[in-house]
Amino acid sequence: MSDQAQEKLLELLFRVLRPLVHLLIESGIGHREFAEVAKRAYVDVASKNYGIRGRDTNISRVAVMTGLTRKEVKRLRDESAGSESPAEVKQLPAGRVLQFWHTDEEFLDSEGSPLTLNFSDEEPSFYRLTRKYAGDIPAGALRTELKRAGAVAEDENGALKPLRREFRVLDPEAQFEWALGRTIYGAMANSKYNFFERKAQGSKKFALWPSRIVEAARVGRDDVAHVKEIVSKQSMDFCESLDDAMEPYSENSSSDASTMVRVAVVYFEDS
């Protein structure tokens, strides 16, 4: 692939990652955890898809293909051996502050409940709490983030009271899992299959996985709500009819081998 093509692909990747990173931040997952998962994915794909005679690719070749060191490749392969579980999620500074606000005796009252803390006027203070558990993160920035997440309340005197113990904005099972596990994963799986099948089959005809996009360019802002209403109604009708058509095949396989088939209809605005 030419340098120009790679640059264009990276620009598109940045565009794709922005909404994903928004979801990650809302779910309390930082860039280090994301980077660890990304490295693991690189090693997994390079190991399992580019080996010779059905064997895993050797560590040296994986290092060359991914840009990781041989030591890092070995570590990631060893950690993934026999397990498909995701990488361990480390706690963000905001999460650590909330945790120790509820457990460190310095910041608890006589009944073991977290104290309401002044920002920095007297000890114990929120400033002291952040210095102790948030490293070099400024106390003001941490206060802003905790307030944004609805994890603390600030009174008229600037004192801060924790509202919950866990730092999380979205419910992961209802929001994040749906976005990652179905819509985003589905789009990527569709593209991967169609690209590699076309490459493998060459000039032979084969059945691509369906992938369709309907666009309406330059929709006036006053008309967006109406367009969204049309899409909602017609996509619901389509999904219901598709569900009826697929139902006879669901859980009706005569063999032990079966697979999950999913179709996603996703509306979005690209301004």
N, C-alpha and C positions, 0 to 999 in steps of 0.2 A: 504494500500500500504506500502511495506517495506521501511525502511530508504534508502536502497541501490537503490531501484527503484525511490524514490523521488529525490535522488541525481542525478541520471542519467537524470531524467526529467528536473531538474533545469539546468543541463549542456546544454541540448538541447534548453531550453528556452533562455538561454544566447546567444546561437548561432543564434536563430531566431530573438532575439531582436536587435542584432548588426546592421543589415541593416535597421531595423525600426528606431532605434535611429539615425542613419545617416540621414534618411529622416526628422526626427523631428528637429534635429539640423539645417539642411539646411533650414527648414521652420520657424525657429525662435521660436520653442517650447521647453522649458526647462523641467528639470526633475520634478519640482513641479507640473506643469500642467499635465504631464504624470501620476504622482502618484495620483493626484486628480481624473483623469479619471479612472485609474485602481481601486481605492477604490470604485468609483461609480459603476463600472462594477461588482465588487465582491458583493456589497450590492444588486444590481439589480438581479443578478442571484440567490443568496442565498434567496432573498425574494420571487421571483416568481416561483422558481422551486422546493422548498423543503417544501412548506406549507402543511397543512393538510386539506382535504376536499375542495380543490380549493381555500383556503384563503392564503393570503401572510404569509410567515413565520414570527413569532413574533420577536421583536427586540433582545431579549436575545439570541434566537437560532442563529440569523444572526451574532451576535457578537461572539458567540462561534465558528461558522463555518468559519468566515473570519479573526478572530484575531483582529478585530477593537473593540474599546470601544463602549458601548451602546450609549453614548452621540454622538459619531461620526456616528454611524449607523443611529440614529434618525435625525441628521443634514442632512445627505446625502439623506435619504428618504424624508424628508420635502422639500429639494431643488428640488428633482426630481418629486415631486407630480404634476401630470397634465402637465408635460413637458418632451419632448424627446430631447430638445436642448442640445448640448454639454456643458461641463463646461466652464466657462469663461476663456479665454486665457489671462494670465497676460503678461505684457510687459517685455522682457528681458532687461538687462542693456544696451546692444548695441542699442536697439530700443529706450530706454529712452534718451540716449545721442543724437541720431539723432533727436528725436522729439524736445528736448529743444535747440539743436543747431539752430533750425529753428524758435524757438518761444521766447526764453529768450533774452531780450533786451541786456543783457551783452555780448552776442555773435552774435549780429546783427549789420550791418552797418546802416547808416542814412536812407537808402531806405528800411530797413527791411529784407535784404537778409543776409544769414549766412556768417559770416566772415571766411576767411582763417586763420587758427590758427597755430602758432608755437607750437611745442610739449610742451615746458616748459620754454622757455627763457624769455618771457615777458607776461604780462597780457593784454587782456584775452588770455589764453592758452588752449590747448587741455587738459593738465594736470588739470587745474582748472575746466574745463567742466566735466571731468570724476569724479573728487573728489566731485563735486556738485551733480551729478545725477547717478553715478554708484556704490555708496557705497564703499566697500573695494576692488573692482576689480582694479587691477593695470592698469594704463594708457597704458603701453606698450602692455599688453595682449589685451586690448580693441582695440588699434590701429591695431594690427595684425588681429584681427577678422573682423574689419570693412573693411580692405583692402582685405582680403580673399573673403568677400562677395561682393566686388565691390561697396561698399557704400561710400568710400572716395578715394581720390587721393592724393599722396604724391609727392611734387616737389623735385628738387635737393637739396634744403635747408632744407628739412625735414618738411616743412609746410604742413598742412592737409586741404583739401577742400572737403566738403560733395558733393557727386554726386547725392544723392537722400535722401528723407525724411524717407522712410520706410526701415526697416531692414528685408529683405527677399531675399533669393537666388533663390528658386524655385517658379514657379507659382503654387499656391496650387490647382487650378481647373484642370490644365493640367497634373500635375505630382503626387502630393500627394494624391489627391482624387482618382485618378485611382489606385494607388498602394494600398491604404488602403481600399477604398470602393469596389474594385472589386477583385483584385488578392489575397491580404492577407485575406480579409474577406471571400472570396469564399473558399479558402483552409481550413480556420478554420471552416466555416459552414459545409463543406463536412465532415471533420473529426468528428465534434460534432454529426452530424446526424448519421453517420455510427456507431459510438461507442455506443451512447445511444439507437439507434434502436436495435442493436444487443443485448444489455443488457436487453432491455425491452421484446424483442421477445424470448429470450432464444434460445432453440433448433429449434424454428420455422424458416422456410425459408422465407425470405423477400428480397425485391429488394434494394440492396445497391445503393447509389449514385455513379456513375462511378468515379473512381480515378485511374489514370494510370501514371506511371513514366517510362521514357525511359532513360537509362544511357549508356554512353560510357566511360569506365574507362581508365585512363592513356593515354589520347589523347595527342600526341606530340604538342608542342607549334606551330610548323610550320603548323600543320594541323587544328588548331582550327578555323581559318577563313573559311576554306573549309567546316568544319562540320557545322558551323553557317550558311553558305550559303545554305547547304542542308536542315537544319531545317527550315530556313526562307521560302524556296520555298515550301516544303512539308506541313508545318503547314498552310501556306496561302491557298494551295489547299484544305486541310482538312477543314479549317474554312469556305471556300466558299461553299463547298459541304454540310457541316452541316447547314450553313445558309439557303441554298436552301431547305433542308429537314425540317427545323423548321419553315420556313416562312408561310406555310399554317395554322399553329396553332397559329400564332401571332395575337393578338387582334381579335380572332375568337371564344372566349368563349361564349357559349349559356347561361351561368348563370352569376349572379352578382359576384360570387367568381372567382378570377383569381390570378395568381402568376407570378412573373418574373422568367424566367429560363435562366441561363447564363452558358457558358462553357468558361473556360480560358485556353489558351495554353501559357506557360511561359518558355522561355529559360533562363538558368543561368549556370554560371561556378562556380565550387566549388573547389578552389585550396588549 
